[in-house]
Amino acid sequence: RGQEATGAGGAGKMEVSWSGTLCLLVLVLGGPAVYLAAYLVARVRRRKSGGEYATGNAHEVVPNALGEREKWTSTQYLFGLVGYAIGIGNVWRFCYVIARDGGAASLLAYMLSFVFIATPLFLYEMILGQYTRLSSLPAWIQVRPRWTGLGISQFLLCFIVQSYFVMVIAYTIPYIASSCVDPLPWADSSEEHWFVDILGLKQETEPGVLEDVEDKGDFQWVLVASYLLVWAVVYFSISFGKQVLSKITYVTVIAPVVLVVVLIARTAVLPGALDGIRFYLFKFESEKLKDPAVWAAALSQCLFSLSPGFGTAITMSSHTGDKEDVYKAAILTSCANTVFAVAAGFAVFAMIGNIAHVEGEAVEEVASRSGTGLAFIVIASAMPTFGAAGNVMSVLFFFMLFTLGLDSAFAWSETLTSTVEDMLVRQNWRKPPTWVTTLVITALCALAGLPYCTTHGSLILDSVDSFVGINFLLFICFLESVVFIWDFGYSRLDHALRKATGRDLFPKYGCKFGFYAAIPVATLALFIYQLYNDASNGVVPGYKSIEVAGWVLMGILVAVSCVTLWKTAQGTLPSMEPVVENEAAGAEAETDNIELIDRKSGSELGNSSSDHGTL
């Protein structure tokens, strides 16, 4: 750490924290250094063996209805899914929901929602993507043209959420930079630093008193710079193909796992840490399970975390091989997502317990402070309690949040780019190079998100997140379940999985319960409840115009999703007639031999011309 200011006139002096700076350099340069070392070793070995060093392998491709698309290996696919699922919300949003809604009772609601709703819907999207080999919008059109509106609104959902999610990632940049300064700029008041210095939402009228600023809509230039920096990282990571992206993803997936282990080990020994962990795991308020708001929050957290409904799982799975085991990938992704969220909770609640111990407050009171405030106010205020390691721990924590957010941003940008490219080919229009398409989409999305960089940007973000990222996401998941039930069918879903992996949907009756009942009923019921709750209590109290804009935006998206329901044309999926299913237990080998007949051609679906020619 830098030398502490002492003597007269030394108060308030800040110096470089060399420990924080060195830690940041190691984190930033560690990944490139590993890849450079691997490159040099491979080159030396190649020369010793007398062969020529290959600068890169030709990309493997898979065929689809629109030509060919770049293929991911099993490892790249799984890392991409895990990185997409594990995001910033697994740290601050998950812990905030658990703390606010009854501790272990909320955790139970979260687990049930994950098992019966989020994971099955995520799996169904993956199967659809692998089966059609198309991104989300053309895939829904292929199921049936009347779902074109669903695909368009899903694209808009992804576009809007991406624009503000990058802003959430950008919030970490000033904190990472400030972690290299000693003492930490928020050491005196983390709340004042967040609202005054970062957001510009409030101003200090007198010592310790914060008031809202006038509604001028001024840009916070630190946030603008951070926002554009994150977009630059996203663009250069995804614009040059999946081979480059996969290497970056390996780093951004592994790094947060290592960092959260370090955080758990260090925070577990803080005074009061056990009080926070006991609140996290053993406080069970059973009465909370009767409150629909608890279930709505748990389900929305599941959906936003695992993120079915955005079309990303469809798009990512369209780049897999014919025999990729998407069932195993879905289960592993779901488990990894849950385990990381629960593990991160140990570190977060240990810090919360320490803060409560120092401030003499109840753990519940500290933990239930506002969502983003949990990371940027509550946990930020815990960093000075680490003493000499405060700067290092601050760098580790906020860099972890940064890398967690990047993978989700990568996946959403990939979804947008792939969808545009697929639709250009579908319309027989010239498809520009991927880097050009990505540049256009990145520029448009960045422009759409600039209002989040203003003094009231955080309020706009809260409104859009509530009406689009939660409410409309619930509606789109309900609509997806309707499509799967009526126009895709459980038998086709089961057949598509069996064709790829040789296994049926398992557990059979659990999957059917989720498919026909749990997913549509829960998502529709909670969507209606959320509308009632937002209309009754408001989303951004005191800022009616921002809230009205949120309602209008959600209304437009709902209208877009339903605008093509009048179309009566049939889809272009192969028309299948499955033979009667064998219901007997243990008959998996027999069902594998059941022939599915294509009504149009009369040939077995195992024939490749039927599989791909009809598509």
C-alpha positions in Angstrom: 0.0 0.0 0.0 1.0 3.6 -0.5 2.4 5.5 2.5 -0.4 6.9 4.7 -0.6 10.6 5.0 0.6 11.9 8.3 1.3 15.2 9.9 -0.3 18.6 9.6 -2.1 19.1 6.3 -1.8 15.4 5.4 -5.4 14.6 6.0 -7.3 13.6 2.9 -4.1 13.0 0.9 -4.4 10.1 -1.5 -1.5 8.1 -2.9 -1.1 5.2 -5.2 -1.7 1.8 -3.6 1.0 -0.3 -5.1 -0.6 -3.5 -3.8 -3.9 -2.7 -5.5 -2.1 -1.7 -8.7 0.0 -4.8 -8.8 -3.0 -7.0 -8.2 -4.9 -5.3 -11.0 -2.0 -5.7 -13.4 -1.8 -9.4 -12.6 -5.5 -9.9 -13.2 -5.5 -7.9 -16.4 -2.4 -9.4 -17.9 -2.6 -12.9 -16.5 -4.8 -14.3 -19.3 -2.9 -12.9 -22.2 0.4 -14.0 -20.5 -0.8 -17.6 -20.3 -1.9 -17.6 -24.0 1.4 -16.0 -25.1 3.4 -18.6 -23.1 1.3 -21.4 -24.7 1.8 -20.0 -28.1 5.6 -19.7 -27.7 5.9 -23.3 -26.3 3.8 -24.7 -29.2 6.0 -22.8 -31.7 9.2 -24.1 -30.2 8.0 -27.7 -30.2 6.8 -27.3 -33.7 10.2 -26.1 -34.9 12.0 -28.9 -33.0 9.9 -31.5 -34.7 10.7 -29.9 -38.1 7.1 -28.9 -38.9 5.7 -25.5 -39.7 3.7 -23.6 -37.1 0.1 -23.2 -38.0 -1.2 -19.7 -37.1 -4.8 -21.1 -36.9 -7.0 -23.9 -37.9 -9.9 -23.5 -40.4 -13.2 -23.0 -38.6 -15.4 -26.1 -38.5 -18.9 -25.4 -39.7 -22.3 -27.1 -39.4 -25.0 -27.0 -42.0 -28.4 -25.3 -41.5 -31.4 -24.2 -43.6 -29.6 -21.0 -44.5 -26.2 -22.5 -45.4 -23.5 -23.0 -42.9 -22.6 -21.6 -39.5 -19.4 -21.7 -37.4 -19.3 -24.6 -35.0 -18.3 -24.6 -31.3 -16.5 -27.6 -29.7 -18.2 -29.2 -26.7 -15.8 -27.3 -24.3 -16.3 -23.9 -26.0 -20.1 -24.5 -25.9 -20.2 -25.4 -22.2 -17.9 -22.6 -21.2 -20.0 -20.1 -23.2 -23.2 -21.4 -21.5 -21.8 -21.3 -18.0 -20.3 -17.8 -18.6 -23.7 -16.6 -19.9 -25.6 -18.0 -17.0 -23.3 -16.8 -14.2 -23.4 -13.0 -14.1 -23.3 -10.0 -11.8 -26.8 -10.9 -10.5 -25.4 -14.0 -8.9 -23.6 -11.8 -6.5 -25.5 -8.7 -5.6 -29.1 -9.4 -6.9 -29.2 -13.0 -5.6 -27.9 -12.1 -2.1 -30.2 -9.1 -1.9 -33.3 -11.2 -2.8 -32.3 -13.9 -0.2 -31.8 -11.3 2.5 -35.0 -9.4 1.9 -37.3 -12.3 1.5 -36.7 -14.5 4.5 -33.2 -16.1 4.2 -33.4 -19.8 3.7 -37.2 -19.6 2.9 -36.4 -17.4 -0.1 -33.5 -19.8 -1.0 -36.1 -22.7 -1.1 -38.4 -20.7 -3.4 -35.4 -20.0 -5.6 -34.4 -23.7 -5.8 -37.9 -24.8 -6.7 -38.3 -22.2 -9.4 -34.9 -23.2 -10.8 -35.8 -26.9 -10.9 -39.3 -26.8 -12.3 -39.3 -23.6 -14.4 -36.0 -22.0 -15.3 -33.9 -25.1 -16.0 -36.5 -26.9 -18.1 -37.3 -23.9 -20.3 -33.6 -23.3 -20.7 -33.2 -26.9 -21.9 -36.1 -26.6 -24.3 -34.5 -23.6 -25.9 -31.2 -25.4 -26.3 -33.0 -28.4 -27.9 -34.8 -26.0 -30.3 -31.5 -24.3 -31.3 -29.7 -27.5 -32.0 -32.7 -29.0 -33.9 -33.2 -26.0 -36.2 -29.6 -24.7 -36.4 -31.0 -21.2 -36.4 -30.8 -18.2 -34.1 -34.0 -17.3 -32.2 -36.0 -15.2 -34.7 -35.7 -17.5 -37.7 -36.2 -20.5 -35.5 -39.6 -19.2 -34.2 -40.5 -18.4 -37.8 -39.7 -22.0 -38.8 -41.8 -23.4 -36.0 -44.7 -21.3 -37.4 -44.8 -17.8 -39.0 -47.3 -16.5 -36.6 -44.5 -16.4 -34.0 -42.5 -13.9 -35.9 -43.7 -11.2 -33.5 -42.3 -13.4 -30.6 -38.9 -13.5 -32.3 -38.9 -9.8 -33.0 -39.9 -8.8 -29.5 -37.3 -11.3 -28.1 -34.6 -9.6 -30.2 -35.8 -6.2 -28.9 -35.7 -7.5 -25.3 -32.1 -8.7 -25.8 -31.2 -5.3 -27.3 -32.7 -3.3 -24.5 -31.4 -5.4 -21.7 -27.9 -5.4 -23.2 -27.9 -1.6 -23.4 -28.5 -1.2 -19.7 -26.6 -4.3 -18.5 -23.4 -2.9 -20.0 -24.1 0.1 -17.8 -24.2 -2.1 -14.8 -20.8 -3.6 -15.8 -19.5 -0.1 -16.3 -20.3 0.9 -12.7 -17.4 -1.4 -11.7 -14.8 0.5 -13.7 -14.5 3.6 -11.4 -14.4 1.3 -8.4 -11.6 -0.9 -9.9 -9.6 2.3 -10.7 -10.2 3.8 -7.3 -9.1 0.6 -5.6 -5.6 1.5 -6.7 -5.7 4.6 -4.5 -4.9 4.7 -0.8 -7.0 5.4 1.2 -10.1 4.2 -0.7 -12.2 7.2 -1.9 -15.3 5.8 -0.3 -13.7 5.0 3.1 -15.5 7.9 4.9 -19.0 7.3 3.2 -19.6 4.7 0.6 -23.2 5.9 0.2 -22.0 9.5 -0.6 -19.4 8.2 -3.0 -22.0 6.1 -4.9 -24.8 8.7 -5.1 -22.7 11.9 -5.5 -19.4 10.9 -7.1 -20.5 8.0 -9.3 -24.2 8.5 -10.2 -24.4 12.3 -9.7 -28.0 11.6 -8.5 -27.6 13.5 -5.2 -25.5 16.4 -3.9 -24.3 17.1 -0.4 -26.0 20.3 0.8 -24.3 20.1 4.2 -22.1 17.6 6.0 -23.9 14.2 6.1 -27.0 15.5 4.2 -27.7 14.3 0.7 -30.4 15.8 -1.5 -31.6 15.0 -5.1 -30.1 17.1 -7.8 -32.3 19.1 -10.2 -33.6 17.2 -13.2 -31.1 18.5 -15.8 -30.2 15.2 -17.4 -26.5 16.0 -17.4 -24.0 13.4 -18.5 -21.7 11.8 -15.9 -18.6 11.8 -18.0 -16.8 9.2 -15.8 -19.8 6.8 -16.5 -19.7 7.7 -20.2 -16.1 6.8 -20.5 -16.6 3.6 -18.5 -19.6 2.7 -20.5 -17.8 3.1 -23.8 -14.8 1.2 -22.5 -16.9 -1.8 -21.7 -18.5 -1.7 -25.2 -15.1 -1.6 -26.7 -14.1 -4.7 -24.8 -17.3 -6.5 -25.8 -16.9 -5.5 -29.5 -13.3 -6.6 -29.9 -14.0 -9.9 -28.1 -16.9 -11.1 -30.3 -16.3 -9.5 -33.7 -13.5 -11.8 -34.9 -15.2 -15.2 -34.6 -15.9 -17.8 -32.0 -12.3 -19.1 -31.8 -11.1 -15.7 -30.4 -14.2 -15.4 -28.2 -13.8 -18.9 -26.7 -10.2 -18.1 -25.5 -11.5 -14.9 -23.8 -14.4 -16.8 -22.3 -12.1 -19.4 -20.7 -10.5 -16.6 -18.8 -13.6 -14.7 -17.9 -15.3 -17.9 -16.6 -12.4 -19.3 -14.6 -11.2 -16.0 -13.1 -14.5 -15.3 -11.1 -14.5 -18.8 -9.7 -10.9 -18.4 -8.4 -11.7 -14.9 -7.1 -14.8 -16.0 -5.2 -12.8 -18.8 -3.6 -10.2 -16.3 -2.4 -13.0 -14.0 -1.1 -14.7 -16.8 0.8 -11.4 -17.8 2.4 -10.6 -14.2 3.4 -14.0 -13.1 4.6 -14.7 -16.2 6.7 -12.3 -15.0 9.4 -13.7 -11.5 9.7 -15.4 -10.6 13.1 -19.1 -11.2 12.8 -18.8 -13.2 9.6 -20.5 -16.2 11.2 -23.6 -14.1 12.1 -24.0 -13.2 8.5 -23.6 -16.8 7.3 -26.1 -18.0 9.9 -28.6 -15.5 8.7 -28.0 -16.6 5.1 -28.4 -20.4 5.7 -30.4 -20.9 8.8 -32.9 -18.1 9.0 -36.1 -19.7 7.7 -39.3 -17.5 7.7 -41.9 -20.0 6.5 -44.5 -17.3 6.4 -42.7 -15.7 3.6 -43.5 -18.7 1.3 -47.2 -17.5 1.4 -46.3 -14.2 -0.1 -46.5 -14.1 -3.9 -43.9 -11.3 -4.0 -41.3 -13.8 -2.6 -42.1 -16.3 -5.4 -42.1 -13.5 -8.0 -38.7 -12.3 -6.9 -37.3 -15.8 -6.8 -38.6 -16.7 -10.2 -37.5 -13.4 -11.8 -34.0 -13.9 -10.3 -33.9 -17.5 -11.8 -35.0 -16.3 -15.2 -32.6 -13.3 -15.2 -29.7 -15.5 -14.0 -30.1 -18.5 -16.2 -31.8 -16.3 -18.8 -34.2 -18.4 -20.8 -36.5 -16.1 -22.8 -33.8 -14.0 -24.4 -33.2 -16.4 -27.3 -29.5 -16.7 -26.4 -29.7 -20.4 -25.5 -31.3 -21.0 -28.9 -28.6 -19.1 -30.8 -25.7 -20.7 -28.9 -27.1 -24.2 -29.3 -27.5 -23.6 -33.1 -23.6 -23.7 -33.3 -23.3 -27.2 -31.8 -22.7 -30.5 -33.4 -25.4 -33.0 -34.4 -24.6 -35.2 -31.4 -23.9 -32.6 -28.8 -25.4 -33.6 -25.5 -27.4 -30.5 -24.8 -29.3 -32.2 -21.9 -26.0 -32.7 -20.0 -24.9 -29.2 -20.9 -28.1 -27.7 -19.5 -27.9 -29.6 -16.2 -24.2 -28.7 -15.8 -24.9 -25.0 -16.6 -27.8 -24.9 -14.2 -25.8 -26.6 -11.4 -22.8 -24.3 -11.9 -25.0 -21.3 -11.9 -26.7 -22.3 -8.6 -23.5 -23.4 -6.9 -21.7 -20.2 -7.8 -24.6 -18.0 -6.6 -24.7 -19.9 -3.2 -20.9 -19.9 -2.9 -20.8 -16.1 -3.6 -23.5 -15.7 -0.9 -21.0 -17.0 1.7 -18.5 -14.3 0.9 -21.2 -11.5 0.6 -23.0 -12.4 3.9 -19.7 -12.8 5.7 -18.9 -9.2 4.8 -22.5 -8.2 5.7 -22.1 -9.9 9.1 -18.8 -8.0 9.6 -20.4 -4.6 8.8 -23.3 -5.4 11.2 -20.8 -6.3 13.8 -18.8 -3.0 13.4 -21.9 -0.8 13.1 -23.8 -2.5 15.9 -26.8 -3.2 13.6 -28.8 -6.3 12.8 -27.6 -8.4 9.9 -31.1 -8.3 8.3 -31.1 -4.5 8.3 -27.7 -4.3 6.6 -28.4 -7.0 4.1 -31.7 -5.8 2.8 -30.5 -2.4 1.5 -31.3 -1.7 -2.1 -30.1 -4.1 -4.9 -27.2 -2.4 -6.6 -26.5 -0.7 -3.3 -25.6 -4.1 -1.8 -22.5 -4.2 -4.0 -21.6 -0.5 -4.4 -22.5 0.7 -0.9 -22.7 -2.1 1.6 -19.9 -4.3 0.4 -17.8 -1.4 -0.7 -17.9 -0.1 2.8 -16.6 -3.4 4.0 -13.3 -3.1 2.1 -11.5 -0.8 4.6 -12.2 -3.4 7.3 -9.6 -5.7 5.6 -6.9 -3.4 6.8 -3.7 -3.5 4.8 -5.4 -5.9 2.4 -8.3 -3.5 1.7 -7.1 -2.3 -1.7 -6.3 -5.9 -2.9 -9.6 -7.2 -1.8 -11.4 -4.3 -3.4 -9.7 -5.0 -6.7 -10.5 -8.7 -6.5 -14.2 -8.1 -5.7 -15.0 -5.4 -8.3 -12.8 -7.1 -11.0 -14.8 -10.3 -10.3 -18.1 -8.4 -10.9 -16.6 -7.0 -14.1 -15.6 -10.4 -15.5 -19.0 -11.9 -14.4 -20.8 -9.3 -16.4 -18.7 -9.6 -19.6 -19.7 -13.2 -20.4 -23.4 -12.3 -20.3 -22.7 -9.3 -22.5 -20.7 -11.4 -24.9 -23.6 -13.9 -25.3 -26.3 -11.2 -25.8 -24.2 -9.4 -28.4 -23.6 -12.8 -30.2 -27.4 -13.4 -30.2 -28.1 -10.0 -31.7 -25.4 -10.4 -34.4 -26.4 -14.0 -35.3 -30.0 -13.1 -35.6 -29.3 -10.2 -37.9 -27.0 -12.3 -40.1 -29.5 -15.2 -40.3 -32.3 -12.8 -41.3 -30.2 -11.2 -44.0 -29.5 -14.6 -45.5 -33.2 -15.6 -45.2 -34.2 -12.5 -47.2 -31.5 -13.2 -49.8 -29.7 -10.0 -48.9 -25.9 -9.6 -49.0 -24.4 -10.5 -45.6 -21.5 -8.2 -44.6 -18.5 -9.5 -42.7 -19.3 -10.3 -39.1 -17.2 -7.5 -37.7 -19.2 -5.0 -39.7 -22.5 -6.3 -38.4 -21.2 -6.4 -34.9 -19.9 -2.9 -35.2 -23.3 -1.5 -36.3 -25.2 -3.4 -33.6 -22.7 -2.3 -30.9 -22.9 1.3 -32.0 -26.8 1.3 -32.0 -26.9 -0.4 -28.6 -24.4 1.9 -27.1 -26.3 5.0 -28.3 -29.5 3.5 -26.9 -27.8 3.2 -23.5 -26.4 6.7 -23.2 -29.3 7.9 -21.2 -28.2 5.6 -18.4 -25.0 7.7 -18.1 -27.0 10.8 -17.0 -27.7 12.0 -13.5 -31.0 10.2 -13.5 -29.7 7.3 -15.5 -29.8 4.9 -12.5 -33.6 5.7 -12.1 -34.2 5.1 -15.8 -32.2 1.8 -15.5 -34.4 0.7 -12.6 -37.6 1.4 -14.5 -36.5 -0.3 -17.7 -35.1 -3.3 -15.7 -38.4 -3.7 -13.9 -40.8 -3.3 -16.8 -38.6 -5.0 -19.5 -36.0 -7.1 -17.7 -38.5 -8.6 -15.3 -42.1 -8.1 -16.3 -41.8 -8.5 -20.0 -39.3 -11.4 -19.5 -42.0 -13.2 -17.5 -44.5 -12.6 -20.4 -42.1 -13.8 -23.1 -41.3 -17.0 -21.1 -45.1 -17.6 -20.9 -45.4 -17.1 -24.6 -42.5 -19.4 -25.3 -44.2 -22.2 -23.3 -47.4 -21.7 -25.4 -45.3 -22.2 -28.6 -43.7 -25.3 -27.3 -47.0 -26.8 -26.2 -49.1 -26.0 -29.2 -46.8 -25.7 -32.2 -43.7 -27.6 -31.3 -45.0 -30.4 -29.1 -43.5 -32.4 -26.3 -43.1 -35.5 -28.5 -41.0 -33.5 -31.1 -38.9 -32.1 -28.3 -38.3 -35.6 -26.9 -37.5 -36.9 -30.4 -35.1 -34.1 -31.1 -33.2 -34.8 -27.8 -33.2 -38.6 -28.5 -31.9 -38.0 -32.0 -29.0 -36.0 -30.8 -28.1 -37.8 -27.5 -29.8 -41.2 -27.5 -31.7 -40.3 -24.3 -35.3 -39.2 -23.5 -36.3 -36.2 -21.5 -35.7 -37.2 -17.9 -37.4 -37.4 -15.4 -40.3 -38.0 -17.8 -43.2 -36.9 -15.6 -41.3 -34.1 -14.0 -40.5 -32.7 -17.5 -44.1 -33.1 -18.5 -45.3 -31.3 -15.4 -43.0 -28.4 -16.1 -43.8 -28.4 -19.8 -47.6 -28.4 -19.5 -48.3 -26.8 -16.1 -45.5 -25.3 -14.0 -43.9 -23.1 -16.7 -47.0 -21.5 -18.3 -49.0 -21.2 -15.1 -46.2 -19.7 -13.0 -44.9 -17.3 -15.6 -48.4 -16.0 -16.5 -49.5 -15.7 -12.9 -46.4 -13.9 -11.8 -46.5 -11.6 -14.8 -50.1 -10.5 -13.8 -49.0 -10.2 -10.2 -46.1 -8.0 -11.1 -48.3 -5.7 -13.2 -50.7 -5.3 -10.2 -47.8 -4.7 -7.8 -46.1 -2.1 -10.0 -49.4 -0.3 -10.7 -50.2 -0.3 -6.9 -46.9 0.6 -5.4 -45.0 2.2 -8.3 -41.5 1.4 -9.5 -39.7 4.8 -9.3 -41.5 6.9 -6.7 -41.4 10.6 -7.4 -40.4 10.2 -11.1 -43.7 9.7 -12.8 -42.4 10.4 -16.3 -39.7 7.7 -16.0 -42.2 5.2 -14.8 -44.7 6.0 -17.5 -42.0 5.5 -20.1 -41.3 2.1 -18.6 -45.0 1.1 -18.9 -45.1 2.4 -22.5 -42.0 0.5 -23.5 -43.3 -2.8 -22.0 -46.7 -2.2 -23.8 -45.0 -1.8 -27.1 -43.0 -5.0 -26.7 -46.1 -7.0 -25.7 -47.9 -5.6 -28.8 -45.0 -6.5 -31.0 -44.9 -10.1 -29.7 -48.6 -10.5 -30.6 -48.7 -8.6 -33.9 -48.3 -11.6 -36.2 -50.6 -14.0 -34.4 -53.1 -13.6 -37.3 -50.9 -15.5 -39.7 -52.2 -19.0 -40.6 -49.3 -20.4 -42.6 -47.8 -23.7 -41.4 -44.2 -23.9 -40.2 -41.4 -25.6 -42.1 -40.3 -28.1 -39.5 -40.4 -31.7 -40.7 -44.0 -33.0 -40.2 -43.5 -36.0 -37.9 -45.8 -38.7 -36.6 -44.2 -40.5 -33.7 -45.2 -44.1 -33.0 -46.9 -44.9 -29.7 -44.5 -44.3 -26.9 -43.4 -47.2 -24.8 -44.6 -46.3 -21.3 -43.0 -49.3 -19.6 -40.2 -48.6 -17.2 -36.7 -49.5 -18.4 -37.7 -49.6 -22.1 -35.2 -47.0 -23.2 -33.4 -49.4 -25.6 -36.7 -50.2 -27.3 -37.8 -46.6 -27.7 -34.5 -45.8 -29.3 -35.5 -48.1 -32.2 -38.9 -46.5 -32.8 -39.3 -45.2 -36.3 -40.6 -41.7 -36.8 -42.2 -41.2 -40.2 -42.0 -38.1 -42.3 -45.5 -37.6 -43.7 -44.2 -35.6 -46.7 -41.6 -38.0 -47.9 -42.6 -41.3 -46.2 -38.9 -41.9 -45.4 -37.3 -42.5 -42.0 -36.2 -39.4 -40.2 -32.8 -40.9 -39.8 -32.2 -40.1 -43.5 -30.1 -37.0 -43.7 -32.0 -35.7 -46.8 -35.2 -35.7 -44.7 -33.5 -34.1 -41.7 -31.9 -31.2 -43.6 -33.6 -31.1 -46.9 -37.1 -30.5 -45.5 -35.6 -27.7 -43.3 
